[in-house]
Amino acid sequence: MYFIVVKFQTKPDWTDRWLDLVADFTEATRAEPGNLWFEWSRSVDDPSEFVLVEGFADDGAGPHVQSEHFKRAIEAMPQALARTPLIISRQVDGDSWDRMGEVTVPGS
């Protein structure tokens, strides 16, 4: 699977509107064949930083970046960003999240 994490630093006047700006992109990506998850989080240290965690089946990441909704999103995003997004993208073994070995919650 492809595991991707992207950090987006928004301009102050776009911070509260960021999730609205990427809403159609998010919905369309989640509906793609091969998408395992596409989840947004917001930094607790910097409210203008959003983190996107993505998972794609091995053949899903290529079609994702070729999709029309991806192209529209990368055209729309720069107006709201304070800097170029930072990314980690790796192909890893597995097809889902694994349980953390260091912390065990009884009954889960």
KELOKOL-370591 format. One line per field, with one value per residue (C-alpha): residue number from 0; x, y, z. Coordinates in nm, 4 decimals. Layout:
// residues N
n = NUM|...
u = X|...
v = Y|...
w = Z|...
***
This chain:
// residues 108
n = 0|1|2|3|4|5|6|7|8|9|10|11|12|13|14|15|16|17|18|19|20|21|22|23|24|25|26|27|28|29|30|31|32|33|34|35|36|37|38|39|40|41|42|43|44|45|46|47|48|49|50|51|52|53|54|55|56|57|58|59|60|61|62|63|64|65|66|67|68|69|70|71|72|73|74|75|76|77|78|79|80|81|82|83|84|85|86|87|88|89|90|91|92|93|94|95|96|97|98|99|100|101|102|103|104|105|106|107
u = 0.0000|0.1008|0.1069|0.1122|0.1234|0.1036|0.1308|-0.0520|0.0231|-0.2705|-0.2752|-0.4496|-0.7515|-0.7979|-0.7487|-1.1160|-1.2189|-0.9593|-1.1812|-1.4548|-1.2040|-1.0966|-1.4386|-1.5196|-1.1650|-1.1914|-1.5275|-1.4188|-1.0922|-1.2659|-1.4899|-1.1954|-1.1282|-0.8084|-0.8496|-0.8162|-0.8498|-0.8184|-0.8240|-0.7668|-0.6379|-0.5466|-0.2319|-0.2875|0.0250|-0.0512|-0.4177|-0.3174|-0.1473|-0.3562|-0.2257|-0.3642|-0.3077|-0.3801|-0.3733|-0.4016|-0.3891|-0.0749|-0.2490|-0.4603|-0.2128|-0.1335|-0.4946|-0.5518|-0.2940|-0.4278|-0.7897|-0.9771|-1.0607|-0.6898|-0.6033|-0.8767|-0.7587|-0.3957|-0.5076|-0.7277|-0.5035|-0.2155|-0.4375|-0.4951|-0.1446|0.1399|0.4030|0.4486|0.3064|0.5466|0.4997|0.6133|0.5047|0.6151|0.5110|0.4746|0.3685|0.0094|-0.3297|-0.4586|-0.3636|-0.1981|-0.2443|0.0281|0.2399|0.3608|0.0147|-0.2563|-0.6103|-0.7871|-1.0990|-1.0171
v = 0.0000|0.3626|0.5552|0.9324|1.2161|1.5785|1.8946|2.2041|2.5460|2.7783|3.1562|3.3093|3.4248|3.0712|2.8640|2.8504|2.7881|2.5224|2.2187|2.3795|2.4416|2.0749|1.9205|1.8148|1.6857|1.4849|1.3335|1.2414|1.0883|0.8775|0.7375|0.6338|0.2650|0.1865|0.4559|0.3010|0.6227|0.9985|1.1729|1.5358|1.6444|1.9817|2.0469|2.1087|2.3282|2.5360|2.5748|2.6865|2.3526|2.0691|1.7148|1.4768|1.1031|0.8933|0.5235|0.3746|0.0213|-0.0397|0.0496|0.3338|0.6184|0.6557|0.7004|0.9375|1.1915|1.1650|1.2304|1.5476|1.6228|1.6034|1.8449|2.0876|2.0669|2.1427|2.4434|2.5747|2.5053|2.7514|3.0564|2.9360|2.8172|2.9993|2.7579|2.4556|2.1463|1.8967|1.5278|1.1813|0.9134|0.5537|0.2151|-0.0109|-0.3667|-0.4199|-0.2888|-0.1261|0.0057|-0.2396|-0.2481|-0.0738|-0.3319|-0.1022|-0.0083|-0.2641|-0.1785|-0.4792|-0.5835|-0.4009
w = 0.0000|-0.0376|0.2883|0.2446|0.4979|0.3824|0.5944|0.4690|0.6234|0.5541|0.5323|0.8358|0.6347|0.4932|0.8084|0.9050|0.5423|0.4526|0.5083|0.2971|0.0175|0.0127|0.0840|-0.2754|-0.3224|-0.0010|-0.0910|-0.4450|-0.3245|-0.0602|-0.3363|-0.5574|-0.6155|-0.4285|-0.1622|0.1825|0.3839|0.3397|0.6772|0.7752|1.1155|1.2574|1.4580|1.8291|1.8306|1.5201|1.4206|1.0706|0.9990|0.8588|0.8208|0.5613|0.6131|0.3053|0.2275|-0.1209|-0.2516|-0.4564|-0.7823|-0.6396|-0.5943|-0.9661|-1.0779|-0.7842|-0.9013|-1.2576|-1.1549|-1.2458|-0.8828|-0.7935|-1.0744|-0.9624|-0.6014|-0.6785|-0.8819|-0.5976|-0.2963|-0.3535|-0.2948|0.0621|0.1474|0.3210|0.1857|-0.0363|0.1384|0.2946|0.2093|0.3073|0.0581|0.0962|-0.0295|0.2748|0.3465|0.4529|0.3523|0.6700|1.0130|1.2535|1.6283|1.8266|2.0087|2.2852|2.4128|2.4719|2.5786|2.7293|2.5429|2.2190
***
